Amino acid sequence: MKSWLSGGALAATIALPALSGAAWADDFTCSNATLQGEYAFGVNIVSQQSVGLGWKYFDGNGNFVQHDYRGNTSPIRFSDEEVGTYKVSSDCTGSLTTQVAGGGSVQVLFVISDGGRHIHEVVGALTVAGGANVPVQTSADDWKVAPEQNQQ
């Protein structure tokens, strides 16, 4: 019994790392095309004690449009269309810049997960009209809207 148990443990010790290596064999890489279609997002603006939500549409070529709503603002409606550009690295990290009404911009760093279905974001810089930088602590998470069976 002891010999069988030791042999089984030895086999498991050898097989599990080999199997985990096989699971990583199809390394997933990202590109601008990884982000394509509509994503819903939620925002936590810690520095301003506020929240927000909205949606983005990525074209797969480095451009996007978005509409958002920041909580506790009036009127209660989504923003006019905001446009921006994004760049995705092969390691599934990236950055995007949103041009906001009045001439400001928001620069974001992100990480893509779940094969492009989820984006984790942190705002790196908020620039208001005139070029002044505003310190912010903001994070957001985006989720692909389309059902998985509709993915390309």
C-alpha positions as CSV (number, residue, x, y, z in Angstrom):
1,M,0.0,0.0,0.0
2,K,2.8,2.4,1.0
3,S,4.7,1.6,-2.2
4,W,1.5,2.2,-4.4
5,L,0.9,5.5,-2.6
6,S,4.5,6.7,-3.1
7,G,4.4,5.6,-6.7
8,G,1.1,7.5,-7.3
9,A,2.5,10.6,-5.6
10,L,5.6,10.4,-7.8
11,A,3.6,10.0,-10.9
12,A,1.4,13.0,-10.0
13,T,4.4,15.1,-9.2
14,I,5.8,14.4,-12.7
15,A,2.5,14.6,-14.6
16,L,1.0,17.8,-13.2
17,P,3.7,20.1,-14.2
18,A,3.8,18.5,-17.6
19,L,0.0,18.9,-18.0
20,S,0.1,22.6,-16.8
21,G,2.8,23.2,-19.4
22,A,0.6,21.7,-22.1
23,A,-2.2,24.0,-20.9
24,W,0.0,27.0,-21.6
25,A,1.1,25.7,-25.0
26,D,-1.3,27.8,-27.0
27,D,0.0,31.2,-25.8
28,F,-2.6,33.8,-26.4
29,T,-1.3,37.0,-27.8
30,C,-3.2,40.2,-28.3
31,S,-3.4,43.0,-30.9
32,N,-5.7,45.9,-31.7
33,A,-8.0,43.4,-33.3
34,T,-8.5,41.6,-29.9
35,L,-10.8,44.6,-29.0
36,Q,-13.7,44.6,-31.4
37,G,-17.3,45.3,-30.8
38,E,-19.3,46.8,-27.9
39,Y,-18.2,46.7,-24.2
40,A,-20.2,47.9,-21.2
41,F,-18.2,49.5,-18.4
42,G,-18.4,50.6,-14.8
43,V,-16.1,53.3,-13.3
44,N,-15.0,54.0,-9.8
45,I,-13.7,57.6,-9.4
46,V,-12.1,57.3,-6.0
47,S,-10.5,60.8,-5.9
48,Q,-13.9,62.4,-6.6
49,Q,-16.0,59.9,-4.6
50,S,-18.1,59.2,-7.7
51,V,-19.0,56.3,-10.0
52,G,-20.0,56.1,-13.6
53,L,-21.0,53.7,-16.3
54,G,-21.2,53.6,-20.1
55,W,-20.3,51.7,-23.2
56,K,-17.5,51.7,-25.8
57,Y,-17.4,50.4,-29.3
58,F,-13.9,49.3,-30.5
59,D,-13.4,48.9,-34.3
60,G,-10.5,46.4,-34.1
61,N,-8.2,48.9,-35.8
62,G,-7.2,51.2,-32.9
63,N,-10.2,53.6,-32.8
64,F,-13.3,53.7,-30.5
65,V,-16.3,55.7,-29.6
66,Q,-17.9,55.8,-26.2
67,H,-20.9,57.3,-24.2
68,D,-20.8,57.5,-20.5
69,Y,-22.6,58.8,-17.5
70,R,-20.9,60.0,-14.3
71,G,-23.1,59.6,-11.3
72,N,-24.4,62.6,-9.4
73,T,-24.4,64.9,-12.4
74,S,-27.2,66.7,-14.1
75,P,-28.9,66.2,-16.5
76,I,-29.2,62.5,-15.9
77,R,-28.2,61.3,-19.4
78,F,-25.3,59.7,-21.3
79,S,-22.6,62.0,-22.7
80,D,-22.4,63.0,-26.3
81,E,-20.2,60.8,-28.3
82,E,-16.6,60.8,-27.3
83,V,-13.9,59.4,-29.6
84,G,-10.5,58.0,-29.0
85,T,-7.6,55.7,-30.1
86,Y,-6.1,52.7,-28.5
87,K,-3.0,50.5,-28.9
88,V,-2.8,46.9,-27.7
89,S,0.6,45.1,-27.2
90,S,1.1,41.4,-27.8
91,D,1.3,40.8,-24.0
92,C,-2.4,42.0,-23.8
93,T,-1.5,45.3,-22.1
94,G,-2.3,48.6,-23.8
95,S,-3.3,52.2,-23.6
96,L,-6.1,54.4,-24.8
97,T,-6.8,58.1,-25.1
98,T,-10.3,59.5,-25.0
99,Q,-10.9,63.0,-26.4
100,V,-13.6,64.7,-24.1
101,A,-15.9,67.6,-24.8
102,G,-14.3,71.0,-24.3
103,G,-10.8,69.9,-25.4
104,G,-9.6,67.6,-22.6
105,S,-8.4,64.1,-22.7
106,V,-8.2,61.0,-20.6
107,Q,-5.2,58.6,-20.8
108,V,-5.8,55.0,-19.7
109,L,-3.6,52.0,-19.2
110,F,-5.3,48.6,-19.4
111,V,-4.9,44.8,-19.3
112,I,-7.0,42.5,-21.4
113,S,-8.3,39.2,-19.9
114,D,-10.6,36.3,-20.9
115,G,-9.5,36.3,-24.5
116,G,-10.6,39.9,-25.0
117,R,-13.9,39.7,-23.2
118,H,-12.8,41.7,-20.2
119,I,-10.7,44.9,-19.9
120,H,-9.2,46.2,-16.6
121,E,-8.4,49.9,-16.7
122,V,-6.7,52.6,-14.6
123,V,-6.7,56.3,-15.6
124,G,-3.1,57.5,-15.9
125,A,-3.8,61.1,-16.7
126,L,-6.8,63.5,-17.0
127,T,-6.1,66.7,-18.9
128,V,-8.7,69.4,-19.0
129,A,-9.1,72.1,-21.7
130,G,-6.1,74.4,-21.6
131,G,-3.6,71.6,-20.8
132,A,-3.8,71.4,-17.0
133,N,-3.4,67.9,-15.5
134,V,-5.9,66.9,-12.9
135,P,-4.8,64.3,-10.3
136,V,-7.3,61.3,-10.3
137,Q,-7.6,57.9,-8.9
138,T,-9.9,56.1,-11.2
139,S,-10.4,52.5,-12.3
140,A,-12.8,50.8,-14.6
141,D,-13.8,47.4,-15.9
142,D,-15.2,46.7,-19.3
143,W,-17.1,43.6,-20.3
144,K,-17.9,42.4,-23.9
145,V,-21.6,42.8,-24.5
146,A,-22.2,40.2,-27.2
147,P,-22.9,36.6,-26.1
148,E,-19.9,34.3,-26.4
149,Q,-21.3,32.3,-29.3
150,N,-21.3,35.5,-31.4
151,Q,-17.5,36.0,-31.0
152,Q,-15.2,35.9,-34.0
